[in-house]
Amino acid sequence: MIKSKMYFYIRMELLSPMSIGNGDDFLTKHDCIRNSQGKPFIPGTTLAGVFSHYLSEEQKEIFTPKLSGDYKQSPFFISDANVYLENKQDFISTNIRDGVKLDENKTTVKSAKFDFEVVETGTKFDFRIEVVLRDNDDSSKIKNVVDVILNGLDKGEILLGYKSKRGYGKVKLLEVRIKEFEKEQVEELLDFNKYDINSYKNYQMASISNQNRYDYIKVDLKQLGGISIRKYSAKAGEVDFEHITSNGKPVIPGTSWNGLIKRQILEYMKNDLIHNSGVILTDWFGREKSKEQEAFSSNIIIEESTINNANKIDLTRNKIDRFSGGAADRALFSESAYFNGYTCLGIKVKKSIKQDNDNSRIIGLIALVIKDIDNGLVALGGQTSIGRGLFKVENVTLNGEKLDLDNAISKILGGVADE
């Protein structure tokens, strides 16, 4: 028998672009799903799926319970998440991201270019979690599951949609509210408008300190010159291409950082620069499906980086004929690039995917890549032959504490860094 009901109203904001597909390829290879009004939304099934995947086995049994091996009705209802606009005249910002697969020489793989639609950073969504409590249910455990989900969203450990392991679909919570009813409060329940956030009371979620499932590496970087991760334009009067932006701000996609880090680690292994590191790269970065092997997801999340305080400069250049050294005929082009800004690279490394419960080896390899970035040995993006994509590392932390790169690297070299 039902003894009470709990309603949670959550408002969240995208910290990075999000793409949840509808199965169509009308605009792009991966169009965003929309409701009957043409507005992007997040289906409740998508939310329930990522929530269930994030929970521990014990918590999952509460979220989607089983009874003697058979599923029984869950006490949780997850609504669709709809766009929240503060003013009716506001519009929903969407964009198209281009992607391309590169080989180890940074050359485009044939037939591997694709594009996908995203809902831009800053878009707000509202959704509800409704809970039905029955006589045998433990309300404290059920509320704990809600707190775990809310913490996971707010800490960026629950990501939504396509390419989430490469920084897409990160959110932060703006408001969480609650309304509770006991079984005697039937009249109040019937008068309750669950679609109105003002019908709820503020909810202070519990901080779940033991729920952190990732080691978090944060790298503060300063640009040494410009960067070129291109977005092309076909509009008259605009530059031919510009550095990619999100909601008007220049960014570095997580896919670009992932390509640099993974390619550099492969280079170490291929040339035996690192011996017996004990790292199997696919365990961490995942792999695509092939005829021989099944695909599985990456255990590393690489976040999208926003470039701040950069100078935007429009440039017009000539293509140079490599044989004559002169200007190529009719090869004038223009671009917009961003110079001398600051950015932050965020990397989450999942804990406990190995029996030894130790991430020190993969963190050591990432630290080696960070050292290479600091020394100017690797560059990010395109036009690296003319000095683009270089950075100076200003600070590195691991889980909020300063990370000594040399000590981290020593874990894979088998020695101890000099004091």
RODORO-498533 format. One line per field, with one value per residue (C-alpha): residue in three letters; x, y, z. Coordinates in nm, 2 decimals. Example, Ala and Ser with C-alpha at 12.3 -4.5 7.8 and 13.67 -1.06 7.14 Angstrom:
BEGIN
residu = [Ala  Ser]
x = [1.23  1.37]
y = [-0.45  -0.11]
z = [0.78  0.71]
END
This chain:
BEGIN
residu = [Met  Ile  Lys  Ser  Lys  Met  Tyr  Phe  Tyr  Ile  Arg  Met  Glu  Leu  Leu  Ser  Pro  Met  Ser  Ile  Gly  Asn  Gly  Asp  Asp  Phe  Leu  Thr  Lys  His  Asp  Cys  Ile  Arg  Asn  Ser  Gln  Gly  Lys  Pro  Phe  Ile  Pro  Gly  Thr  Thr  Leu  Ala  Gly  Val  Phe  Ser  His  Tyr  Leu  Ser  Glu  Glu  Gln  Lys  Glu  Ile  Phe  Thr  Pro  Lys  Leu  Ser  Gly  Asp  Tyr  Lys  Gln  Ser  Pro  Phe  Phe  Ile  Ser  Asp  Ala  Asn  Val  Tyr  Leu  Glu  Asn  Lys  Gln  Asp  Phe  Ile  Ser  Thr  Asn  Ile  Arg  Asp  Gly  Val  Lys  Leu  Asp  Glu  Asn  Lys  Thr  Thr  Val  Lys  Ser  Ala  Lys  Phe  Asp  Phe  Glu  Val  Val  Glu  Thr  Gly  Thr  Lys  Phe  Asp  Phe  Arg  Ile  Glu  Val  Val  Leu  Arg  Asp  Asn  Asp  Asp  Ser  Ser  Lys  Ile  Lys  Asn  Val  Val  Asp  Val  Ile  Leu  Asn  Gly  Leu  Asp  Lys  Gly  Glu  Ile  Leu  Leu  Gly  Tyr  Lys  Ser  Lys  Arg  Gly  Tyr  Gly  Lys  Val  Lys  Leu  Leu  Glu  Val  Arg  Ile  Lys  Glu  Phe  Glu  Lys  Glu  Gln  Val  Glu  Glu  Leu  Leu  Asp  Phe  Asn  Lys  Tyr  Asp  Ile  Asn  Ser  Tyr  Lys  Asn  Tyr  Gln  Met  Ala  Ser  Ile  Ser  Asn  Gln  Asn  Arg  Tyr  Asp  Tyr  Ile  Lys  Val  Asp  Leu  Lys  Gln  Leu  Gly  Gly  Ile  Ser  Ile  Arg  Lys  Tyr  Ser  Ala  Lys  Ala  Gly  Glu  Val  Asp  Phe  Glu  His  Ile  Thr  Ser  Asn  Gly  Lys  Pro  Val  Ile  Pro  Gly  Thr  Ser  Trp  Asn  Gly  Leu  Ile  Lys  Arg  Gln  Ile  Leu  Glu  Tyr  Met  Lys  Asn  Asp  Leu  Ile  His  Asn  Ser  Gly  Val  Ile  Leu  Thr  Asp  Trp  Phe  Gly  Arg  Glu  Lys  Ser  Lys  Glu  Gln  Glu  Ala  Phe  Ser  Ser  Asn  Ile  Ile  Ile  Glu  Glu  Ser  Thr  Ile  Asn  Asn  Ala  Asn  Lys  Ile  Asp  Leu  Thr  Arg  Asn  Lys  Ile  Asp  Arg  Phe  Ser  Gly  Gly  Ala  Ala  Asp  Arg  Ala  Leu  Phe  Ser  Glu  Ser  Ala  Tyr  Phe  Asn  Gly  Tyr  Thr  Cys  Leu  Gly  Ile  Lys  Val  Lys  Lys  Ser  Ile  Lys  Gln  Asp  Asn  Asp  Asn  Ser  Arg  Ile  Ile  Gly  Leu  Ile  Ala  Leu  Val  Ile  Lys  Asp  Ile  Asp  Asn  Gly  Leu  Val  Ala  Leu  Gly  Gly  Gln  Thr  Ser  Ile  Gly  Arg  Gly  Leu  Phe  Lys  Val  Glu  Asn  Val  Thr  Leu  Asn  Gly  Glu  Lys  Leu  Asp  Leu  Asp  Asn  Ala  Ile  Ser  Lys  Ile  Leu  Gly  Gly  Val  Ala  Asp  Glu]
x = [0.00  0.12  0.22  0.37  0.48  0.79  0.82  1.16  1.18  1.53  1.65  1.99  2.22  2.45  2.81  2.91  2.71  2.48  2.36  2.08  1.99  1.64  1.76  1.73  2.00  1.81  2.04  2.34  2.44  2.31  2.01  1.89  1.56  1.28  0.93  0.60  0.68  1.02  1.22  1.51  1.44  1.60  1.37  1.30  1.42  1.76  1.78  1.67  1.92  2.22  2.11  2.08  2.42  2.58  2.43  2.60  2.45  2.28  2.14  2.03  1.83  1.63  1.60  1.50  1.41  1.38  1.16  1.28  1.47  1.18  1.15  0.88  0.76  1.01  0.92  1.08  0.93  1.17  1.01  1.14  1.37  1.23  1.40  1.34  1.34  1.34  1.18  0.94  1.15  1.46  1.56  1.72  2.07  2.18  2.48  2.65  2.98  3.21  3.42  3.68  3.89  4.26  4.53  4.86  5.00  4.71  4.59  4.22  4.10  3.90  3.52  3.56  3.42  3.09  2.88  2.62  2.38  2.43  2.23  2.46  2.62  2.41  2.07  1.86  1.64  1.37  1.27  1.11  1.18  0.86  0.89  0.61  0.68  0.51  0.48  0.79  1.01  1.29  1.24  1.60  1.75  1.53  1.61  1.98  1.95  1.80  2.09  2.35  2.19  2.18  2.55  2.65  2.49  2.63  2.99  2.99  3.01  2.68  2.70  2.41  2.39  2.63  3.01  2.96  3.31  3.46  3.31  2.96  2.65  2.80  2.55  2.53  2.23  2.07  1.78  1.64  1.30  1.09  0.73  0.62  0.27  0.16  -0.13  -0.37  -0.30  -0.51  -0.68  -0.35  -0.20  -0.50  -0.45  -0.07  0.06  0.37  0.46  0.51  0.85  0.69  0.47  0.78  1.00  1.38  1.57  1.92  2.06  2.31  2.67  2.77  3.14  3.21  3.04  3.35  3.43  3.70  4.04  4.03  4.33  4.30  4.56  4.57  4.72  4.82  4.83  5.16  5.02  4.71  4.50  4.32  4.05  3.85  3.48  3.41  3.17  2.98  2.82  2.91  3.10  3.23  3.58  3.64  3.69  3.73  3.82  3.53  3.31  3.03  2.77  3.00  3.31  3.62  3.65  3.87  3.65  3.73  3.76  4.07  4.23  4.16  4.32  4.64  4.67  4.59  4.82  5.11  5.07  5.06  5.38  5.55  5.44  5.51  5.87  5.93  5.99  5.80  5.88  5.64  5.40  5.14  4.88  4.65  4.53  4.19  4.11  4.11  4.02  3.77  3.75  3.52  3.33  3.49  3.44  3.67  3.58  3.29  3.30  3.32  3.31  3.61  3.70  3.84  3.63  3.81  3.61  3.56  3.78  3.67  3.94  3.92  4.07  4.19  4.24  4.04  4.23  4.11  4.38  4.40  4.66  4.79  4.85  5.21  5.31  5.55  5.75  5.79  5.77  5.53  5.16  4.93  4.68  4.34  4.43  4.36  4.17  4.07  4.03  3.95  4.18  4.22  4.55  4.72  4.42  4.39  4.21  4.17  4.20  3.99  4.05  3.85  4.01  3.77  3.87  3.89  3.87  4.17  4.22  4.50  4.27  4.56  4.54  4.90  5.03  4.77  4.80  5.18  5.13  4.89  5.15  5.41  5.18  5.12  5.50  5.54  5.27  5.46  5.79  5.63  5.69  5.33  5.08  4.70  4.47  4.57  4.83  5.08  5.36  5.32  5.32  4.96  4.84  5.12  5.06  5.25  5.14  5.08  4.94  4.84  4.63  4.51  4.18  4.24  4.60  4.91  5.04  5.42  5.46  5.80  5.68  5.38  5.60  5.83  5.55  5.58  5.95  6.01  6.21  6.17  6.18  6.46  6.36]
y = [0.00  0.35  0.55  0.87  1.04  1.26  1.51  1.66  1.95  1.99  2.28  2.24  2.42  2.28  2.35  2.19  2.12  1.82  1.60  1.35  1.20  1.13  0.87  1.11  1.26  1.54  1.83  1.63  1.27  1.30  1.54  1.64  1.50  1.75  1.76  1.84  2.21  2.17  2.23  2.00  1.79  1.50  1.20  1.05  0.72  0.87  1.02  0.70  0.50  0.71  0.74  0.36  0.31  0.54  0.38  0.10  -0.25  -0.19  0.15  0.01  -0.26  0.03  0.23  -0.07  -0.35  -0.72  -0.97  -1.33  -1.26  -1.08  -0.70  -0.52  -0.17  0.09  0.35  0.61  0.81  1.03  1.29  1.43  1.73  2.03  2.35  2.64  2.99  3.28  3.51  3.41  3.60  3.40  3.14  2.79  2.80  2.50  2.45  2.19  2.04  1.88  1.58  1.39  1.08  1.13  0.86  0.86  1.12  1.36  1.28  1.25  0.89  0.83  0.85  0.93  1.29  1.34  1.62  1.63  1.88  2.01  2.21  2.49  2.56  2.77  2.61  2.53  2.22  2.13  1.78  1.59  1.28  1.14  0.87  0.65  0.50  0.18  0.02  -0.19  0.08  0.24  0.62  0.71  0.47  0.59  0.95  0.86  0.73  1.07  1.25  1.02  1.11  1.48  1.48  1.28  1.55  1.84  1.70  1.62  1.25  1.19  1.32  1.32  1.22  1.16  1.17  1.22  1.07  1.35  1.63  1.67  1.68  1.81  2.00  2.19  2.21  2.55  2.46  2.15  2.16  1.90  1.84  1.55  1.41  1.15  0.92  1.14  1.44  1.34  1.68  1.87  1.62  1.68  2.06  2.03  2.16  1.94  2.13  2.46  2.50  2.76  2.49  2.32  2.39  2.43  2.10  2.07  1.76  1.56  1.57  1.21  1.22  0.86  0.87  1.02  0.76  0.95  1.09  1.44  1.60  1.98  2.15  2.53  2.64  2.96  2.99  3.05  3.22  3.10  2.79  2.65  2.40  2.49  2.56  2.64  2.90  2.92  3.26  3.56  3.83  3.60  3.46  3.12  2.95  3.03  2.86  2.66  2.84  2.74  3.00  3.27  3.16  2.99  2.63  2.32  2.01  1.71  1.51  1.72  1.68  1.31  1.27  1.45  1.25  0.91  0.96  1.07  0.77  0.54  0.70  0.62  0.26  0.21  0.33  0.15  0.49  0.34  -0.01  -0.23  0.05  -0.22  -0.01  -0.16  0.15  0.02  -0.05  0.33  0.49  0.23  0.10  0.10  -0.19  -0.41  -0.75  -0.90  -0.72  -0.56  -0.19  -0.07  0.27  0.48  0.50  0.84  1.16  1.45  1.77  2.06  2.36  2.72  2.97  3.29  3.64  3.56  3.81  3.74  3.83  3.82  3.71  3.70  3.47  3.33  2.96  2.91  2.69  2.44  2.40  2.77  2.93  3.19  3.26  2.99  3.12  3.21  3.07  3.37  3.28  3.44  3.31  3.42  3.29  3.34  3.42  3.43  3.32  3.10  2.77  2.46  2.10  1.87  1.49  1.23  0.89  0.62  0.45  0.08  -0.06  -0.28  -0.54  -0.34  -0.04  0.18  0.46  0.57  0.42  0.58  0.91  0.88  0.85  1.15  1.34  1.26  1.41  1.72  1.76  1.73  2.00  2.22  2.17  2.25  1.89  1.84  2.09  2.08  2.13  2.24  2.47  2.34  2.39  2.76  2.76  2.71  2.50  2.55  2.60  2.67  2.46  2.69  2.45  2.09  1.94  1.59  1.57  1.93  1.89  2.00  1.72  1.68  1.57  1.41  1.20  1.09  1.00  0.80  0.55  0.43  0.46  0.23  0.48  0.76  1.12  1.33  1.53]
z = [0.00  -0.08  0.23  0.08  -0.23  -0.30  -0.59  -0.69  -0.93  -1.08  -1.30  -1.46  -1.71  -1.97  -1.91  -2.24  -2.56  -2.56  -2.85  -2.80  -3.14  -3.29  -3.54  -3.84  -4.05  -4.22  -4.10  -3.99  -3.94  -3.59  -3.55  -3.20  -3.08  -3.06  -2.91  -3.09  -3.06  -3.24  -2.92  -2.82  -2.50  -2.30  -2.29  -1.95  -2.08  -2.15  -1.80  -1.63  -1.83  -1.74  -1.38  -1.35  -1.51  -1.26  -0.95  -0.75  -0.76  -0.42  -0.53  -0.87  -0.69  -0.52  -0.85  -1.07  -0.82  -0.89  -0.72  -0.74  -1.06  -1.22  -1.24  -1.04  -1.08  -0.99  -0.72  -0.94  -1.22  -1.43  -1.65  -1.98  -1.94  -2.12  -2.21  -1.96  -2.11  -1.87  -2.13  -2.41  -2.66  -2.58  -2.83  -2.80  -2.94  -3.14  -3.36  -3.58  -3.48  -3.75  -3.67  -3.85  -3.76  -3.80  -3.82  -3.63  -3.87  -3.82  -4.17  -4.23  -4.25  -4.58  -4.54  -4.17  -4.17  -3.99  -3.84  -3.56  -3.41  -3.05  -2.80  -2.69  -2.36  -2.12  -2.22  -1.91  -1.86  -1.61  -1.51  -1.22  -1.02  -0.86  -0.59  -0.47  -0.12  -0.02  0.32  0.30  0.14  0.33  0.27  0.38  0.13  -0.15  -0.07  -0.07  -0.43  -0.53  -0.36  -0.53  -0.87  -0.79  -0.68  -0.99  -1.21  -1.02  -1.01  -1.38  -1.32  -1.49  -1.85  -2.10  -2.47  -2.75  -2.70  -2.33  -2.25  -2.46  -2.26  -2.41  -2.20  -1.87  -1.65  -1.32  -1.09  -1.06  -0.83  -0.66  -0.49  -0.31  -0.21  0.01  0.08  0.33  0.25  0.47  0.25  -0.05  -0.10  -0.09  -0.34  -0.58  -0.56  -0.61  -0.95  -1.01  -1.32  -1.13  -0.96  -0.72  -0.58  -0.43  -0.13  -0.15  -0.11  0.04  -0.10  0.11  -0.01  -0.10  -0.02  -0.11  -0.45  -0.63  -0.88  -1.07  -1.01  -1.15  -1.32  -1.38  -1.60  -1.62  -1.95  -2.12  -2.50  -2.67  -2.98  -3.16  -3.21  -3.51  -3.47  -3.77  -3.83  -4.19  -4.32  -4.65  -4.59  -4.80  -4.62  -4.35  -4.31  -4.48  -4.15  -3.78  -3.46  -3.31  -3.06  -2.83  -2.74  -2.87  -2.67  -2.82  -2.70  -2.74  -2.78  -2.56  -2.88  -2.98  -2.64  -2.65  -2.99  -2.87  -2.55  -2.70  -3.00  -2.78  -2.55  -2.85  -2.97  -2.64  -2.66  -3.03  -3.00  -2.67  -2.49  -2.20  -2.10  -1.90  -1.81  -1.74  -1.93  -2.19  -2.37  -2.48  -2.11  -2.06  -2.39  -2.51  -2.86  -3.16  -3.28  -3.54  -3.70  -3.45  -3.13  -2.95  -2.87  -2.51  -2.35  -2.24  -1.88  -1.92  -1.95  -2.12  -2.08  -2.33  -2.25  -2.28  -2.38  -2.18  -2.22  -2.57  -2.86  -3.17  -3.48  -3.84  -4.08  -4.46  -4.61  -4.94  -5.00  -5.11  -5.39  -5.24  -5.56  -5.67  -5.33  -5.48  -5.41  -5.55  -5.81  -5.66  -5.32  -5.10  -4.78  -4.45  -4.10  -3.74  -3.47  -3.10  -2.95  -2.60  -2.39  -2.09  -2.06  -1.84  -1.94  -1.72  -1.72  -1.52  -1.48  -1.35  -1.03  -0.97  -1.32  -1.23  -0.96  -0.80  -0.76  -0.88  -1.14  -1.09  -1.42  -1.65  -1.46  -1.50  -1.88  -1.89  -1.68  -1.94  -2.21  -2.00  -1.96  -2.34  -2.39  -2.14  -2.33  -2.67  -2.80  -2.90  -3.04  -3.06  -3.36  -3.71  -3.86  -3.61  -3.86  -3.83  -3.45  -3.36  -3.08  -2.83  -2.45  -2.13  -1.83  -1.53  -1.27  -1.24  -0.97  -0.89  -0.68  -0.58  -0.47  -0.66  -0.88  -0.91  -1.28  -1.23  -0.93  -1.13  -1.43  -1.21  -1.15  -1.51  -1.53  -1.23  -1.04  -0.79  -0.89  -0.75  -0.44]
END
